[in-house]
Amino acid sequence: MSIAVRKELPGISTLVIKIGSRILSTDGHQQRLARLAEDIAALHKAAIRTVIVSSGAIAHGMAALELTRRPSLIPLQQACASIGQHRLMHRYEHFFSRHNIPIGQVLLTWDDLRSKKRYLNLRNTLFQLLDHRCIPIVNENDSVGVEEIQFGNNDMLGAQVALLVHADLFVNLTDVGGLYDRNPHGDASAKHIPVVTAMSAAIRKMAADVRKEISVGGMATKLKAAEIVTRAGITALIGDGFDQRLGDVLLKPEAATLFLPEQRKMSSRHRWIAFTGHSDGVLTIDDGAGTALLKGGKSLLPAGVREVSGTFKPGDTVAIRTLGGTTIARGLVNYGSEEINTIKRCKSSEISEKLGVKRFDEVVHRNNLVLL
């Protein structure tokens, strides 16, 4: 069995679909979810492995508690998530059982991705679910998350899951048909953008970040998620899952905006370094080191380091910034923050004298560094 898709989408084997809160919780959500399950079942029959990243837990909890606005207090948000996640999964179970497709619940925080061991365990779990023809339903673990370990919105979670499972396509379903040159909710003359070949300041300016009463984020966060996955070599779609079917989003240019990926795909290791979690510190480098990284494909040597911010140990992730404050790379350090403070501006031949031992010539080796 084959699925009709846009000509730019050949050979889809693994698909991640992020579904927004308004699709899953406002009037008509039962019908929309029934249609989604039917369309995903068609993908399933076509041997396209599908992961769902689902919003909606807090919204369903709000409905149970008769709240009309998203709570500002974290404990009440977490209470809504606790109530709503059960109700949301019950709805998924109901509609996918019609097609004899088992589902599996996966709840995540940033900590599950920052740890390389947990990251690999999570990937293995998702692959096992997919290998057994189950559909993983992924959501942020809002009921226990605190600010330091929250994704902040499910657009970013969806992008991370797409990276994690090496998806061919990331589909972000929302209540508009993708990107417009102006906010279509406030301007009927707004023009739809069917294809974005590369991210630019002009493209980002088009994103009107208008927040709804029950959701978090807006088009700006969806663009950021699309930028992350396309930089890793994954195609992205932002499309209308509110009034249109998933099949329409995959096939019709007017139902979605297509974001073309960069030609070279990143390895799993480089994806994890570049996009997963927060940096543990910052290394500010001089112009010569910046040129060596950006144009020469070189490692970062201690001589090029000017300032060290944060406290970190060998193997941690750091951001690498220019003197002008632009972050140009992320990488795994060979030395801790105190050691780098001691050897910064020094030649590699002086490391032993400064530290009493030299484990590496480089502060960050090229193999452990990703340009942004």
C-alpha positions as CSV (number, residue, x, y, z in Angstrom):
1,M,0.0,0.0,0.0
2,S,1.3,3.5,-0.8
3,I,0.4,6.9,0.7
4,A,0.0,10.0,-1.6
5,V,2.4,12.7,-0.5
6,R,4.0,15.8,-2.0
7,K,6.6,15.2,-4.6
8,E,9.3,16.6,-2.2
9,L,8.6,13.7,0.3
10,P,9.9,10.5,-1.2
11,G,10.8,7.5,0.8
12,I,9.3,8.2,4.2
13,S,9.9,5.3,6.6
14,T,9.8,7.0,10.0
15,L,7.5,9.9,10.8
16,V,7.1,12.1,13.9
17,I,3.8,13.9,14.3
18,K,3.4,16.7,16.9
19,I,-0.3,17.5,17.6
20,G,-1.2,20.8,19.2
21,S,-3.5,21.3,22.2
22,R,-6.3,23.1,20.3
23,I,-6.7,20.1,17.9
24,L,-7.1,17.7,20.8
25,S,-9.2,19.7,23.3
26,T,-11.5,22.3,21.7
27,D,-14.9,21.7,20.3
28,G,-14.9,18.9,17.7
29,H,-11.7,17.3,19.1
30,Q,-13.3,13.8,19.2
31,Q,-13.9,13.9,15.4
32,R,-10.5,15.3,14.7
33,L,-8.8,12.6,16.8
34,A,-10.9,9.9,15.1
35,R,-9.7,11.2,11.7
36,L,-6.1,11.4,12.8
37,A,-6.2,7.8,14.0
38,E,-7.7,6.7,10.7
39,D,-5.0,8.5,8.7
40,I,-2.2,7.2,11.0
41,A,-3.6,3.7,10.6
42,A,-3.2,4.1,6.8
43,L,0.4,5.1,7.4
44,H,0.7,2.1,9.6
45,K,-0.6,-0.2,6.9
46,A,1.9,1.3,4.5
47,A,4.8,0.3,6.9
48,I,5.5,3.9,7.8
49,R,6.7,3.9,11.4
50,T,4.9,6.7,13.3
51,V,5.6,8.4,16.6
52,I,3.0,10.9,18.1
53,V,4.2,13.8,20.2
54,S,1.0,14.9,21.9
55,S,0.0,18.1,23.6
56,G,-3.3,18.4,25.4
57,A,-2.8,16.9,28.9
58,I,-3.0,20.2,30.7
59,A,-6.0,21.3,28.5
60,H,-7.9,18.1,29.4
61,G,-7.1,18.6,33.1
62,M,-8.3,22.2,32.8
63,A,-11.6,21.0,31.4
64,A,-12.0,18.5,34.3
65,L,-11.4,21.3,36.8
66,E,-13.6,23.7,34.8
67,L,-10.8,26.2,34.3
68,T,-11.0,28.5,31.2
69,R,-7.5,29.9,31.3
70,R,-4.2,28.0,31.5
71,P,-3.0,28.3,35.2
72,S,0.0,30.5,35.9
73,L,0.9,28.6,39.0
74,I,3.2,25.6,38.3
75,P,1.6,23.3,41.0
76,L,-1.9,23.8,39.4
77,Q,-0.5,23.2,35.9
78,Q,1.0,20.0,37.2
79,A,-2.3,19.0,38.8
80,C,-4.0,19.6,35.5
81,A,-1.4,17.5,33.7
82,S,-1.8,14.6,36.2
83,I,-5.6,14.6,35.6
84,G,-5.5,15.3,31.9
85,Q,-2.8,12.8,30.8
86,H,-4.9,9.9,31.9
87,R,-8.0,11.2,30.0
88,L,-5.9,12.0,26.9
89,M,-4.4,8.5,26.7
90,H,-7.8,7.0,27.2
91,R,-9.0,8.8,24.1
92,Y,-6.0,7.6,22.1
93,E,-6.6,4.1,23.2
94,H,-10.2,4.3,22.2
95,F,-9.6,5.5,18.7
96,F,-6.5,3.4,17.8
97,S,-8.2,0.2,19.2
98,R,-10.7,0.6,16.3
99,H,-7.8,-0.1,14.0
100,N,-6.2,-2.8,16.2
101,I,-3.1,-0.7,16.8
102,P,-1.5,-0.8,20.2
103,I,-0.1,2.4,21.7
104,G,2.5,3.1,24.3
105,Q,2.9,6.1,26.7
106,V,6.3,7.8,27.0
107,L,6.6,10.8,29.4
108,L,9.9,12.8,29.2
109,T,11.8,15.7,30.8
110,W,15.0,17.3,29.5
111,D,17.0,15.2,32.0
112,D,16.0,12.1,30.0
113,L,17.9,13.5,27.0
114,R,20.8,15.3,28.7
115,S,22.2,12.0,30.0
116,K,23.8,10.1,27.2
117,K,22.9,6.8,28.9
118,R,19.3,7.7,29.4
119,Y,19.1,9.1,25.9
120,L,20.3,5.8,24.4
121,N,17.9,3.8,26.6
122,L,15.0,6.0,25.5
123,R,15.9,5.5,21.9
124,N,16.0,1.8,22.3
125,T,12.6,1.8,24.0
126,L,11.1,3.8,21.2
127,F,12.7,1.5,18.5
128,Q,11.3,-1.5,20.4
129,L,7.8,-0.1,20.3
130,L,8.1,0.7,16.6
131,D,9.6,-2.7,15.8
132,H,6.5,-4.3,17.5
133,R,4.2,-2.2,15.4
134,C,3.1,0.0,18.3
135,I,2.6,3.8,18.2
136,P,4.5,5.6,20.9
137,I,2.5,8.6,22.3
138,V,5.1,11.0,23.8
139,N,4.4,13.9,26.0
140,E,6.3,16.1,28.5
141,N,6.1,14.8,32.0
142,D,4.4,18.0,33.2
143,S,3.2,16.6,36.5
144,V,6.8,16.4,37.8
145,G,8.7,18.8,35.6
146,V,10.2,22.0,37.1
147,E,11.6,24.9,35.2
148,E,15.2,23.5,35.0
149,I,14.0,20.2,33.3
150,Q,11.1,21.4,31.2
151,F,11.1,21.5,27.4
152,G,8.8,24.6,27.7
153,N,6.6,23.5,24.8
154,N,5.9,20.4,22.8
155,D,7.2,21.9,19.5
156,M,10.7,21.6,20.9
157,L,9.9,18.1,22.4
158,G,8.7,17.0,18.9
159,A,11.9,18.2,17.3
160,Q,14.0,16.3,19.9
161,V,12.0,13.1,19.3
162,A,12.4,13.5,15.6
163,L,16.2,13.7,16.1
164,L,16.1,10.8,18.6
165,V,14.4,8.3,16.2
166,H,16.2,9.5,13.0
167,A,12.8,10.5,11.5
168,D,12.6,11.2,7.8
169,L,9.8,13.7,8.3
170,F,8.6,15.9,11.2
171,V,5.0,17.1,10.9
172,N,3.8,19.8,13.3
173,L,0.0,20.0,13.2
174,T,-1.5,23.3,14.4
175,D,-4.6,25.4,13.6
176,V,-3.3,27.2,10.5
177,G,-2.0,25.9,7.2
178,G,1.6,26.7,8.0
179,L,3.6,29.9,7.6
180,Y,2.1,33.1,6.3
181,D,3.6,36.5,5.5
182,R,1.3,37.9,8.2
183,N,-0.9,36.5,10.9
184,P,-3.8,34.9,9.1
185,H,-6.0,35.1,12.3
186,G,-5.8,38.9,12.1
187,D,-5.3,39.6,8.5
188,A,-7.5,37.9,5.8
189,S,-5.1,39.1,3.1
190,A,-2.1,37.1,4.6
191,K,-0.3,35.0,1.9
192,H,0.6,31.4,2.5
193,I,4.2,30.3,2.1
194,P,4.2,26.8,0.6
195,V,7.9,26.0,0.7
196,V,10.9,27.4,2.7
197,T,14.2,26.4,1.3
198,A,16.3,27.9,4.1
199,M,15.7,29.8,7.3
200,S,16.4,33.5,7.3
201,A,15.7,36.6,9.3
202,A,12.9,37.5,6.9
203,I,11.3,34.1,7.5
204,R,11.5,34.3,11.2
205,K,9.9,37.8,11.1
206,M,6.8,36.3,9.6
207,A,6.1,34.2,12.7
208,A,3.5,36.0,14.7
209,D,3.9,34.5,18.2
210,V,0.2,34.8,19.3
211,R,-0.6,32.6,22.3
212,K,-3.9,31.0,22.9
213,E,-5.7,30.6,26.2
214,I,-4.9,26.8,26.5
215,S,-1.6,26.5,24.7
216,V,2.0,27.4,24.9
217,G,4.1,28.9,22.2
218,G,3.2,30.0,18.7
219,M,4.5,30.0,15.2
220,A,7.9,31.3,16.4
221,T,8.5,28.1,18.4
222,K,7.3,25.9,15.5
223,L,9.8,27.7,13.2
224,K,12.5,27.0,15.7
225,A,11.6,23.3,15.9
226,A,11.6,23.2,12.0
227,E,15.0,24.8,12.0
228,I,16.5,22.3,14.4
229,V,15.3,19.2,12.4
230,T,16.2,20.6,9.0
231,R,19.7,21.4,10.1
232,A,20.0,17.8,11.1
233,G,18.8,16.7,7.7
234,I,15.1,16.0,8.4
235,T,12.3,17.4,6.3
236,A,9.6,19.4,8.2
237,L,6.0,20.3,7.6
238,I,3.9,22.8,9.6
239,G,0.3,22.3,8.6
240,D,-3.4,22.6,9.5
241,G,-4.5,19.6,11.6
242,F,-7.6,21.5,12.8
243,D,-9.7,21.8,9.7
244,Q,-7.6,19.5,7.4
245,R,-6.8,15.8,7.6
246,L,-3.3,14.5,8.0
247,G,-3.4,13.1,4.5
248,D,-4.1,16.6,3.2
249,V,-1.2,18.1,5.1
250,L,1.1,15.5,3.6
251,L,-0.2,16.0,0.0
252,K,-1.6,19.5,-0.6
253,P,0.8,22.5,-0.7
254,E,-2.0,24.8,0.4
255,A,-2.5,22.8,3.7
256,A,1.1,23.1,5.0
257,T,4.4,24.8,4.7
258,L,7.3,22.5,3.7
259,F,10.8,23.1,5.1
260,L,13.5,21.5,3.1
261,P,16.4,19.9,5.0
262,E,20.1,20.5,4.7
263,Q,21.7,18.0,2.3
264,R,24.1,16.4,4.8
265,K,22.6,14.5,7.7
266,M,24.2,14.7,11.2
267,S,25.3,11.6,13.0
268,S,23.5,10.6,16.2
269,R,26.4,11.8,18.2
270,H,26.5,15.2,16.6
271,R,22.8,15.7,16.9
272,W,23.0,15.0,20.6
273,I,25.9,17.5,21.0
274,A,24.2,20.2,18.9
275,F,20.6,20.1,20.1
276,T,20.0,18.2,23.2
277,G,19.8,19.9,26.6
278,H,21.4,23.0,27.8
279,S,25.1,23.9,27.8
280,D,26.9,23.4,31.1
281,G,29.1,26.4,30.4
282,V,30.5,28.9,27.8
283,L,33.9,29.3,26.3
284,T,34.5,32.7,24.7
285,I,37.2,32.5,22.0
286,D,39.2,35.0,20.0
287,D,38.8,35.8,16.3
288,G,41.6,33.6,15.2
289,A,40.1,30.5,16.9
290,G,36.7,31.4,15.4
291,T,38.2,31.4,11.9
292,A,40.0,28.1,12.6
293,L,36.7,26.5,13.7
294,L,34.4,28.0,11.0
295,K,36.7,27.9,8.0
296,G,39.5,25.6,8.8
297,G,37.6,22.7,10.3
298,K,40.0,22.7,13.3
299,S,39.7,21.7,17.0
300,L,39.6,24.3,19.7
301,L,43.0,24.8,21.3
302,P,43.6,26.5,24.7
303,A,45.4,29.4,23.0
304,G,42.2,30.5,21.5
305,V,40.1,30.6,24.7
306,R,39.7,34.0,26.3
307,E,37.0,33.5,28.9
308,V,35.4,30.6,30.8
309,S,31.9,30.8,32.2
310,G,30.1,28.2,34.3
311,T,31.3,25.2,36.2
312,F,31.7,22.0,34.3
313,K,33.8,18.8,34.2
314,P,35.5,16.9,31.4
315,G,32.9,15.4,29.0
316,D,30.3,18.1,29.6
317,T,28.7,20.2,26.9
318,V,29.7,23.8,26.4
319,A,28.7,26.6,24.1
320,I,31.5,28.3,22.1
321,R,31.1,32.0,21.6
322,T,32.9,34.8,19.8
323,L,34.1,38.0,21.5
324,G,31.0,39.6,20.0
325,G,28.7,37.2,21.8
326,T,27.6,35.0,18.9
327,T,27.4,31.3,19.7
328,I,29.1,29.5,16.8
329,A,29.4,25.9,18.1
330,R,28.8,23.4,20.9
331,G,31.1,20.7,21.9
332,L,32.3,18.2,24.6
333,V,35.2,19.5,26.6
334,N,38.4,17.5,27.4
335,Y,39.1,19.6,30.5
336,G,37.0,21.0,33.3
337,S,36.2,24.7,33.8
338,E,39.0,25.2,36.4
339,E,41.6,23.5,34.2
340,I,40.6,25.6,31.2
341,N,40.8,28.7,33.2
342,T,44.4,27.8,34.0
343,I,45.4,26.9,30.5
344,K,43.4,29.5,28.5
345,R,45.6,31.6,26.1
346,C,48.4,29.0,26.5
347,K,50.0,26.8,23.8
348,S,49.2,23.1,23.9
349,S,52.9,22.5,24.7
350,E,52.4,24.4,27.9
351,I,49.5,22.3,29.3
352,S,51.7,19.9,31.2
353,E,53.6,22.7,32.9
354,K,50.4,24.5,33.9
355,L,48.4,21.4,35.0
356,G,51.0,18.9,35.9
357,V,49.6,16.5,33.3
358,K,48.4,16.7,29.7
359,R,45.6,14.4,28.7
360,F,44.8,16.2,25.4
361,D,46.2,18.9,23.2
362,E,42.7,20.3,22.5
363,V,40.1,21.9,24.8
364,V,37.4,20.6,22.4
365,H,38.4,18.1,19.7
366,R,36.9,18.6,16.2
367,N,35.1,15.2,16.4
368,N,33.3,16.4,19.5
369,L,32.3,19.8,18.1
370,V,29.3,20.9,16.0
371,L,29.1,24.2,14.3
372,L,25.8,26.0,14.7
